[in-house]
Amino acid sequence: MTSFAPWLILHTDEQPPTIAEAVEPNLVVWTSIGPWRPHARIRFDITGLPRGGSTLSWTLIVDEPVPDGETTVRMRKRVNEFINANLRFTFGQ
């Protein structure tokens, strides 16, 4: 495993994402972390008040052909690990 950011712990078959699009303060789109699906994108939408709480939602976007169920689950699980585990555990440190 390699680390791109303290919370973005990549497996050996993954690559660091780059920012494909960003609109401050509400949108960030990453390139794929998986070389096996190079055109996949991860879209992060951020809503909320500038000085209050905010909500983050993410969407996994893939081109045709749609990956099989096992691949889709693997891709979603990895993003979920980054955001809802690794990143969250860094809050307050």
Disulfide bonds with the S-S distance in Angstrom:
none
